[in-house]
């Protein structure tokens, strides 16, 4: 699972940007992970976002 996440981060974020600084990379990755967890549906989660699934489990 971890390898799949790392591959996804590389393919959908890191390889698409030419970062000029570490702060720029951090900001971009922070925004991408927010999108990944809160907006992007995941097939393995029944096309729900991780944040929705987590909220359902916590309830």
mmCIF file of the N, C-alpha and C atoms, coordinates in Angstrom:
data_MODEL
# 
_entry.id   MODEL 
# 
loop_
_atom_site.group_PDB 
_atom_site.id 
_atom_site.type_symbol 
_atom_site.label_atom_id 
_atom_site.label_alt_id 
_atom_site.label_comp_id 
_atom_site.label_asym_id 
_atom_site.label_entity_id 
_atom_site.label_seq_id 
_atom_site.pdbx_PDB_ins_code 
_atom_site.Cartn_x 
_atom_site.Cartn_y 
_atom_site.Cartn_z 
_atom_site.occupancy 
_atom_site.B_iso_or_equiv 
_atom_site.pdbx_formal_charge 
_atom_site.auth_seq_id 
_atom_site.auth_comp_id 
_atom_site.auth_asym_id 
_atom_site.auth_atom_id 
_atom_site.pdbx_PDB_model_num 
ATOM 1   N N  . UNK A 1 1  ? 0.824   -1.199 0.000   1.00 0.00 ? 1  UNK A N  1 
ATOM 2   C CA . UNK A 1 1  ? 0.000   0.000  0.000   1.00 0.00 ? 1  UNK A CA 1 
ATOM 3   C C  . UNK A 1 1  ? 0.862   1.255  0.000   1.00 0.00 ? 1  UNK A C  1 
ATOM 4   N N  . UNK A 1 2  ? 1.928   1.244  0.768   1.00 0.00 ? 2  UNK A N  1 
ATOM 5   C CA . UNK A 1 2  ? 2.786   2.422  0.853   1.00 0.00 ? 2  UNK A CA 1 
ATOM 6   C C  . UNK A 1 2  ? 3.452   2.689  -0.492  1.00 0.00 ? 2  UNK A C  1 
ATOM 7   N N  . UNK A 1 3  ? 3.903   1.629  -1.154  1.00 0.00 ? 3  UNK A N  1 
ATOM 8   C CA . UNK A 1 3  ? 4.545   1.803  -2.456  1.00 0.00 ? 3  UNK A CA 1 
ATOM 9   C C  . UNK A 1 3  ? 3.579   2.419  -3.459  1.00 0.00 ? 3  UNK A C  1 
ATOM 10  N N  . UNK A 1 4  ? 2.318   2.024  -3.404  1.00 0.00 ? 4  UNK A N  1 
ATOM 11  C CA . UNK A 1 4  ? 1.307   2.579  -4.304  1.00 0.00 ? 4  UNK A CA 1 
ATOM 12  C C  . UNK A 1 4  ? 1.114   4.069  -4.031  1.00 0.00 ? 4  UNK A C  1 
ATOM 13  N N  . UNK A 1 5  ? 1.063   4.454  -2.765  1.00 0.00 ? 5  UNK A N  1 
ATOM 14  C CA . UNK A 1 5  ? 0.910   5.862  -2.418  1.00 0.00 ? 5  UNK A CA 1 
ATOM 15  C C  . UNK A 1 5  ? 2.107   6.671  -2.913  1.00 0.00 ? 5  UNK A C  1 
ATOM 16  N N  . UNK A 1 6  ? 3.302   6.165  -2.688  1.00 0.00 ? 6  UNK A N  1 
ATOM 17  C CA . UNK A 1 6  ? 4.504   6.886  -3.129  1.00 0.00 ? 6  UNK A CA 1 
ATOM 18  C C  . UNK A 1 6  ? 4.507   7.039  -4.647  1.00 0.00 ? 6  UNK A C  1 
ATOM 19  N N  . UNK A 1 7  ? 4.131   5.984  -5.369  1.00 0.00 ? 7  UNK A N  1 
ATOM 20  C CA . UNK A 1 7  ? 4.064   6.077  -6.833  1.00 0.00 ? 7  UNK A CA 1 
ATOM 21  C C  . UNK A 1 7  ? 3.044   7.124  -7.270  1.00 0.00 ? 7  UNK A C  1 
ATOM 22  N N  . UNK A 1 8  ? 1.894   7.151  -6.614  1.00 0.00 ? 8  UNK A N  1 
ATOM 23  C CA . UNK A 1 8  ? 0.858   8.126  -6.948  1.00 0.00 ? 8  UNK A CA 1 
ATOM 24  C C  . UNK A 1 8  ? 1.343   9.547  -6.691  1.00 0.00 ? 8  UNK A C  1 
ATOM 25  N N  . UNK A 1 9  ? 2.003   9.775  -5.573  1.00 0.00 ? 9  UNK A N  1 
ATOM 26  C CA . UNK A 1 9  ? 2.537   11.107 -5.264  1.00 0.00 ? 9  UNK A CA 1 
ATOM 27  C C  . UNK A 1 9  ? 3.528   11.527 -6.343  1.00 0.00 ? 9  UNK A C  1 
ATOM 28  N N  . UNK A 1 10 ? 4.406   10.631 -6.733  1.00 0.00 ? 10 UNK A N  1 
ATOM 29  C CA . UNK A 1 10 ? 5.390   10.955 -7.770  1.00 0.00 ? 10 UNK A CA 1 
ATOM 30  C C  . UNK A 1 10 ? 4.712   11.284 -9.090  1.00 0.00 ? 10 UNK A C  1 
ATOM 31  N N  . UNK A 1 11 ? 3.785   10.422 -9.518  1.00 0.00 ? 11 UNK A N  1 
ATOM 32  C CA . UNK A 1 11 ? 3.147   10.578 -10.828 1.00 0.00 ? 11 UNK A CA 1 
ATOM 33  C C  . UNK A 1 11 ? 2.235   11.794 -10.902 1.00 0.00 ? 11 UNK A C  1 
ATOM 34  N N  . UNK A 1 12 ? 1.493   12.062 -9.835  1.00 0.00 ? 12 UNK A N  1 
ATOM 35  C CA . UNK A 1 12 ? 0.479   13.118 -9.891  1.00 0.00 ? 12 UNK A CA 1 
ATOM 36  C C  . UNK A 1 12 ? 0.934   14.448 -9.308  1.00 0.00 ? 12 UNK A C  1 
ATOM 37  N N  . UNK A 1 13 ? 2.106   14.474 -8.686  1.00 0.00 ? 13 UNK A N  1 
ATOM 38  C CA . UNK A 1 13 ? 2.542   15.726 -8.066  1.00 0.00 ? 13 UNK A CA 1 
ATOM 39  C C  . UNK A 1 13 ? 4.010   16.041 -8.351  1.00 0.00 ? 13 UNK A C  1 
ATOM 40  N N  . UNK A 1 14 ? 4.902   15.215 -7.864  1.00 0.00 ? 14 UNK A N  1 
ATOM 41  C CA . UNK A 1 14 ? 6.326   15.550 -7.916  1.00 0.00 ? 14 UNK A CA 1 
ATOM 42  C C  . UNK A 1 14 ? 6.873   15.693 -9.323  1.00 0.00 ? 14 UNK A C  1 
ATOM 43  N N  . UNK A 1 15 ? 6.534   14.762 -10.204 1.00 0.00 ? 15 UNK A N  1 
ATOM 44  C CA . UNK A 1 15 ? 7.086   14.800 -11.557 1.00 0.00 ? 15 UNK A CA 1 
ATOM 45  C C  . UNK A 1 15 ? 6.491   15.915 -12.410 1.00 0.00 ? 15 UNK A C  1 
ATOM 46  N N  . UNK A 1 16 ? 5.426   16.528 -11.953 1.00 0.00 ? 16 UNK A N  1 
ATOM 47  C CA . UNK A 1 16 ? 4.772   17.589 -12.721 1.00 0.00 ? 16 UNK A CA 1 
ATOM 48  C C  . UNK A 1 16 ? 5.288   18.980 -12.377 1.00 0.00 ? 16 UNK A C  1 
ATOM 49  N N  . UNK A 1 17 ? 6.142   19.077 -11.364 1.00 0.00 ? 17 UNK A N  1 
ATOM 50  C CA . UNK A 1 17 ? 6.616   20.373 -10.904 1.00 0.00 ? 17 UNK A CA 1 
ATOM 51  C C  . UNK A 1 17 ? 8.138   20.438 -10.911 1.00 0.00 ? 17 UNK A C  1 
ATOM 52  N N  . UNK A 1 18 ? 8.633   21.619 -11.157 1.00 0.00 ? 18 UNK A N  1 
ATOM 53  C CA . UNK A 1 18 ? 10.063  21.885 -11.053 1.00 0.00 ? 18 UNK A CA 1 
ATOM 54  C C  . UNK A 1 18 ? 10.242  22.854 -9.883  1.00 0.00 ? 18 UNK A C  1 
ATOM 55  N N  . UNK A 1 19 ? 10.405  22.310 -8.699  1.00 0.00 ? 19 UNK A N  1 
ATOM 56  C CA . UNK A 1 19 ? 10.441  23.117 -7.487  1.00 0.00 ? 19 UNK A CA 1 
ATOM 57  C C  . UNK A 1 19 ? 11.709  23.957 -7.425  1.00 0.00 ? 19 UNK A C  1 
ATOM 58  N N  . UNK A 1 20 ? 11.553  25.194 -7.012  1.00 0.00 ? 20 UNK A N  1 
ATOM 59  C CA . UNK A 1 20 ? 12.680  26.105 -6.881  1.00 0.00 ? 20 UNK A CA 1 
ATOM 60  C C  . UNK A 1 20 ? 13.216  26.154 -5.459  1.00 0.00 ? 20 UNK A C  1 
ATOM 61  N N  . UNK A 1 21 ? 12.411  25.667 -4.515  1.00 0.00 ? 21 UNK A N  1 
ATOM 62  C CA . UNK A 1 21 ? 12.840  25.690 -3.119  1.00 0.00 ? 21 UNK A CA 1 
ATOM 63  C C  . UNK A 1 21 ? 12.137  24.574 -2.352  1.00 0.00 ? 21 UNK A C  1 
ATOM 64  N N  . UNK A 1 22 ? 12.675  24.293 -1.197  1.00 0.00 ? 22 UNK A N  1 
ATOM 65  C CA . UNK A 1 22 ? 12.065  23.295 -0.327  1.00 0.00 ? 22 UNK A CA 1 
ATOM 66  C C  . UNK A 1 22 ? 10.702  23.770 0.165   1.00 0.00 ? 22 UNK A C  1 
ATOM 67  N N  . UNK A 1 23 ? 10.571  25.055 0.453   1.00 0.00 ? 23 UNK A N  1 
ATOM 68  C CA . UNK A 1 23 ? 9.276   25.595 0.896   1.00 0.00 ? 23 UNK A CA 1 
ATOM 69  C C  . UNK A 1 23 ? 8.215   25.451 -0.191  1.00 0.00 ? 23 UNK A C  1 
ATOM 70  N N  . UNK A 1 24 ? 8.598   25.682 -1.439  1.00 0.00 ? 24 UNK A N  1 
ATOM 71  C CA . UNK A 1 24 ? 7.653   25.518 -2.548  1.00 0.00 ? 24 UNK A CA 1 
ATOM 72  C C  . UNK A 1 24 ? 7.211   24.055 -2.654  1.00 0.00 ? 24 UNK A C  1 
ATOM 73  N N  . UNK A 1 25 ? 8.138   23.128 -2.503  1.00 0.00 ? 25 UNK A N  1 
ATOM 74  C CA . UNK A 1 25 ? 7.800   21.696 -2.545  1.00 0.00 ? 25 UNK A CA 1 
ATOM 75  C C  . UNK A 1 25 ? 6.865   21.335 -1.400  1.00 0.00 ? 25 UNK A C  1 
ATOM 76  N N  . UNK A 1 26 ? 7.141   21.830 -0.210  1.00 0.00 ? 26 UNK A N  1 
ATOM 77  C CA . UNK A 1 26 ? 6.283   21.546 0.945   1.00 0.00 ? 26 UNK A CA 1 
ATOM 78  C C  . UNK A 1 26 ? 4.875   22.078 0.739   1.00 0.00 ? 26 UNK A C  1 
ATOM 79  N N  . UNK A 1 27 ? 4.769   23.295 0.243   1.00 0.00 ? 27 UNK A N  1 
ATOM 80  C CA . UNK A 1 27 ? 3.467   23.914 0.017   1.00 0.00 ? 27 UNK A CA 1 
ATOM 81  C C  . UNK A 1 27 ? 2.667   23.131 -1.025  1.00 0.00 ? 27 UNK A C  1 
ATOM 82  N N  . UNK A 1 28 ? 3.328   22.754 -2.104  1.00 0.00 ? 28 UNK A N  1 
ATOM 83  C CA . UNK A 1 28 ? 2.660   22.010 -3.169  1.00 0.00 ? 28 UNK A CA 1 
ATOM 84  C C  . UNK A 1 28 ? 2.224   20.630 -2.684  1.00 0.00 ? 28 UNK A C  1 
ATOM 85  N N  . UNK A 1 29 ? 3.097   19.939 -1.966  1.00 0.00 ? 29 UNK A N  1 
ATOM 86  C CA . UNK A 1 29 ? 2.751   18.615 -1.448  1.00 0.00 ? 29 UNK A CA 1 
ATOM 87  C C  . UNK A 1 29 ? 1.635   18.696 -0.409  1.00 0.00 ? 29 UNK A C  1 
ATOM 88  N N  . UNK A 1 30 ? 1.667   19.708 0.427   1.00 0.00 ? 30 UNK A N  1 
ATOM 89  C CA . UNK A 1 30 ? 0.601   19.886 1.428   1.00 0.00 ? 30 UNK A CA 1 
ATOM 90  C C  . UNK A 1 30 ? -0.748  20.051 0.726   1.00 0.00 ? 30 UNK A C  1 
ATOM 91  N N  . UNK A 1 31 ? -0.791  20.865 -0.321  1.00 0.00 ? 31 UNK A N  1 
ATOM 92  C CA . UNK A 1 31 ? -2.033  21.084 -1.066  1.00 0.00 ? 31 UNK A CA 1 
ATOM 93  C C  . UNK A 1 31 ? -2.475  19.798 -1.769  1.00 0.00 ? 31 UNK A C  1 
ATOM 94  N N  . UNK A 1 32 ? -1.517  19.044 -2.324  1.00 0.00 ? 32 UNK A N  1 
ATOM 95  C CA . UNK A 1 32 ? -1.862  17.806 -3.013  1.00 0.00 ? 32 UNK A CA 1 
ATOM 96  C C  . UNK A 1 32 ? -2.421  16.776 -2.037  1.00 0.00 ? 32 UNK A C  1 
ATOM 97  N N  . UNK A 1 33 ? -1.803  16.621 -0.875  1.00 0.00 ? 33 UNK A N  1 
ATOM 98  C CA . UNK A 1 33 ? -2.307  15.657 0.111   1.00 0.00 ? 33 UNK A CA 1 
ATOM 99  C C  . UNK A 1 33 ? -3.682  16.062 0.639   1.00 0.00 ? 33 UNK A C  1 
ATOM 100 N N  . UNK A 1 34 ? -3.929  17.356 0.764   1.00 0.00 ? 34 UNK A N  1 
ATOM 101 C CA . UNK A 1 34 ? -5.265  17.816 1.165   1.00 0.00 ? 34 UNK A CA 1 
ATOM 102 C C  . UNK A 1 34 ? -6.287  17.401 0.101   1.00 0.00 ? 34 UNK A C  1 
ATOM 103 N N  . UNK A 1 35 ? -5.952  17.615 -1.154  1.00 0.00 ? 35 UNK A N  1 
ATOM 104 C CA . UNK A 1 35 ? -6.822  17.186 -2.257  1.00 0.00 ? 35 UNK A CA 1 
ATOM 105 C C  . UNK A 1 35 ? -7.007  15.666 -2.232  1.00 0.00 ? 35 UNK A C  1 
ATOM 106 N N  . UNK A 1 36 ? -5.916  14.927 -2.071  1.00 0.00 ? 36 UNK A N  1 
ATOM 107 C CA . UNK A 1 36 ? -5.933  13.462 -2.071  1.00 0.00 ? 36 UNK A CA 1 
ATOM 108 C C  . UNK A 1 36 ? -6.836  12.913 -0.974  1.00 0.00 ? 36 UNK A C  1 
ATOM 109 N N  . UNK A 1 37 ? -6.817  13.514 0.191   1.00 0.00 ? 37 UNK A N  1 
ATOM 110 C CA . UNK A 1 37 ? -7.585  13.017 1.332   1.00 0.00 ? 37 UNK A CA 1 
ATOM 111 C C  . UNK A 1 37 ? -9.005  13.555 1.420   1.00 0.00 ? 37 UNK A C  1 
ATOM 112 N N  . UNK A 1 38 ? -9.249  14.735 0.857   1.00 0.00 ? 38 UNK A N  1 
ATOM 113 C CA . UNK A 1 38 ? -10.544 15.380 1.056   1.00 0.00 ? 38 UNK A CA 1 
ATOM 114 C C  . UNK A 1 38 ? -11.411 15.495 -0.191  1.00 0.00 ? 38 UNK A C  1 
ATOM 115 N N  . UNK A 1 39 ? -10.815 15.371 -1.392  1.00 0.00 ? 39 UNK A N  1 
ATOM 116 C CA . UNK A 1 39 ? -11.606 15.577 -2.604  1.00 0.00 ? 39 UNK A CA 1 
ATOM 117 C C  . UNK A 1 39 ? -11.533 14.425 -3.599  1.00 0.00 ? 39 UNK A C  1 
ATOM 118 N N  . UNK A 1 40 ? -10.416 13.751 -3.654  1.00 0.00 ? 40 UNK A N  1 
ATOM 119 C CA . UNK A 1 40 ? -10.190 12.712 -4.668  1.00 0.00 ? 40 UNK A CA 1 
ATOM 120 C C  . UNK A 1 40 ? -10.825 11.395 -4.231  1.00 0.00 ? 40 UNK A C  1 
ATOM 121 N N  . UNK A 1 41 ? -11.820 10.887 -4.994  1.00 0.00 ? 41 UNK A N  1 
ATOM 122 C CA . UNK A 1 41 ? -12.421 9.605  -4.636  1.00 0.00 ? 41 UNK A CA 1 
ATOM 123 C C  . UNK A 1 41 ? -11.446 8.459  -4.890  1.00 0.00 ? 41 UNK A C  1 
ATOM 124 N N  . UNK A 1 42 ? -11.503 7.445  -4.040  1.00 0.00 ? 42 UNK A N  1 
ATOM 125 C CA . UNK A 1 42 ? -10.616 6.288  -4.149  1.00 0.00 ? 42 UNK A CA 1 
ATOM 126 C C  . UNK A 1 42 ? -11.447 5.054  -4.472  1.00 0.00 ? 42 UNK A C  1 
ATOM 127 N N  . UNK A 1 43 ? -11.031 4.345  -5.489  1.00 0.00 ? 43 UNK A N  1 
ATOM 128 C CA . UNK A 1 43 ? -11.762 3.151  -5.912  1.00 0.00 ? 43 UNK A CA 1 
ATOM 129 C C  . UNK A 1 43 ? -11.809 2.114  -4.788  1.00 0.00 ? 43 UNK A C  1 
ATOM 130 N N  . UNK A 1 44 ? -10.708 1.960  -4.064  1.00 0.00 ? 44 UNK A N  1 
ATOM 131 C CA . UNK A 1 44 ? -10.644 0.971  -2.987  1.00 0.00 ? 44 UNK A CA 1 
ATOM 132 C C  . UNK A 1 44 ? -11.580 1.320  -1.827  1.00 0.00 ? 44 UNK A C  1 
ATOM 133 N N  . UNK A 1 45 ? -12.028 2.562  -1.764  1.00 0.00 ? 45 UNK A N  1 
ATOM 134 C CA . UNK A 1 45 ? -12.927 3.000  -0.696  1.00 0.00 ? 45 UNK A CA 1 
ATOM 135 C C  . UNK A 1 45 ? -14.354 3.176  -1.204  1.00 0.00 ? 45 UNK A C  1 
ATOM 136 N N  . UNK A 1 46 ? -14.677 2.522  -2.310  1.00 0.00 ? 46 UNK A N  1 
ATOM 137 C CA . UNK A 1 46 ? -16.027 2.621  -2.854  1.00 0.00 ? 46 UNK A CA 1 
ATOM 138 C C  . UNK A 1 46 ? -16.308 3.989  -3.435  1.00 0.00 ? 46 UNK A C  1 
ATOM 139 N N  . UNK A 1 47 ? -15.293 4.587  -4.037  1.00 0.00 ? 47 UNK A N  1 
ATOM 140 C CA . UNK A 1 47 ? -15.370 5.924  -4.649  1.00 0.00 ? 47 UNK A CA 1 
ATOM 141 C C  . UNK A 1 47 ? -15.711 7.006  -3.637  1.00 0.00 ? 47 UNK A C  1 
ATOM 142 N N  . UNK A 1 48 ? -15.252 6.829  -2.416  1.00 0.00 ? 48 UNK A N  1 
ATOM 143 C CA . UNK A 1 48 ? -15.367 7.845  -1.370  1.00 0.00 ? 48 UNK A CA 1 
ATOM 144 C C  . UNK A 1 48 ? -13.973 8.395  -1.091  1.00 0.00 ? 48 UNK A C  1 
ATOM 145 N N  . UNK A 1 49 ? -13.933 9.531  -0.451  1.00 0.00 ? 49 UNK A N  1 
ATOM 146 C CA . UNK A 1 49 ? -12.642 10.097 -0.059  1.00 0.00 ? 49 UNK A CA 1 
ATOM 147 C C  . UNK A 1 49 ? -12.223 9.519  1.288   1.00 0.00 ? 49 UNK A C  1 
ATOM 148 N N  . UNK A 1 50 ? -10.927 9.499  1.569   1.00 0.00 ? 50 UNK A N  1 
ATOM 149 C CA . UNK A 1 50 ? -10.484 9.005  2.868   1.00 0.00 ? 50 UNK A CA 1 
ATOM 150 C C  . UNK A 1 50 ? -11.094 9.771  4.041   1.00 0.00 ? 50 UNK A C  1 
ATOM 151 N N  . UNK A 1 51 ? -11.285 11.066 3.899   1.00 0.00 ? 51 UNK A N  1 
ATOM 152 C CA . UNK A 1 51 ? -11.853 11.831 5.014   1.00 0.00 ? 51 UNK A CA 1 
ATOM 153 C C  . UNK A 1 51 ? -13.295 11.424 5.294   1.00 0.00 ? 51 UNK A C  1 
ATOM 154 N N  . UNK A 1 52 ? -14.064 11.121 4.265   1.00 0.00 ? 52 UNK A N  1 
ATOM 155 C CA . UNK A 1 52 ? -15.450 10.668 4.453   1.00 0.00 ? 52 UNK A CA 1 
ATOM 156 C C  . UNK A 1 52 ? -15.468 9.310  5.139   1.00 0.00 ? 52 UNK A C  1 
ATOM 157 N N  . UNK A 1 53 ? -14.616 8.406  4.688   1.00 0.00 ? 53 UNK A N  1 
ATOM 158 C CA . UNK A 1 53 ? -14.558 7.074  5.286   1.00 0.00 ? 53 UNK A CA 1 
ATOM 159 C C  . UNK A 1 53 ? -14.139 7.177  6.746   1.00 0.00 ? 53 UNK A C  1 
ATOM 160 N N  . UNK A 1 54 ? -13.163 8.007  7.037   1.00 0.00 ? 54 UNK A N  1 
ATOM 161 C CA . UNK A 1 54 ? -12.702 8.181  8.419   1.00 0.00 ? 54 UNK A CA 1 
ATOM 162 C C  . UNK A 1 54 ? -13.835 8.733  9.298   1.00 0.00 ? 54 UNK A C  1 
ATOM 163 N N  . UNK A 1 55 ? -14.577 9.710  8.780   1.00 0.00 ? 55 UNK A N  1 
ATOM 164 C CA . UNK A 1 55 ? -15.696 10.283 9.539   1.00 0.00 ? 55 UNK A CA 1 
ATOM 165 C C  . UNK A 1 55 ? -16.759 9.223  9.821   1.00 0.00 ? 55 UNK A C  1 
ATOM 166 N N  . UNK A 1 56 ? -17.017 8.354  8.842   1.00 0.00 ? 56 UNK A N  1 
ATOM 167 C CA . UNK A 1 56 ? -18.015 7.300  9.033   1.00 0.00 ? 56 UNK A CA 1 
ATOM 168 C C  . UNK A 1 56 ? -17.556 6.299  10.075  1.00 0.00 ? 56 UNK A C  1 
ATOM 169 N N  . UNK A 1 57 ? -16.275 5.992  10.116  1.00 0.00 ? 57 UNK A N  1 
ATOM 170 C CA . UNK A 1 57 ? -15.736 5.054  11.094  1.00 0.00 ? 57 UNK A CA 1 
ATOM 171 C C  . UNK A 1 57 ? -15.731 5.659  12.492  1.00 0.00 ? 57 UNK A C  1 
ATOM 172 N N  . UNK A 1 58 ? -15.501 6.963  12.587  1.00 0.00 ? 58 UNK A N  1 
ATOM 173 C CA . UNK A 1 58 ? -15.424 7.635  13.887  1.00 0.00 ? 58 UNK A CA 1 
ATOM 174 C C  . UNK A 1 58 ? -16.809 7.839  14.495  1.00 0.00 ? 58 UNK A C  1 
ATOM 175 N N  . UNK A 1 59 ? -17.832 7.825  13.663  1.00 0.00 ? 59 UNK A N  1 
ATOM 176 C CA . UNK A 1 59 ? -19.189 8.074  14.156  1.00 0.00 ? 59 UNK A CA 1 
ATOM 177 C C  . UNK A 1 59 ? -19.781 6.875  14.853  1.00 0.00 ? 59 UNK A C  1 
# 
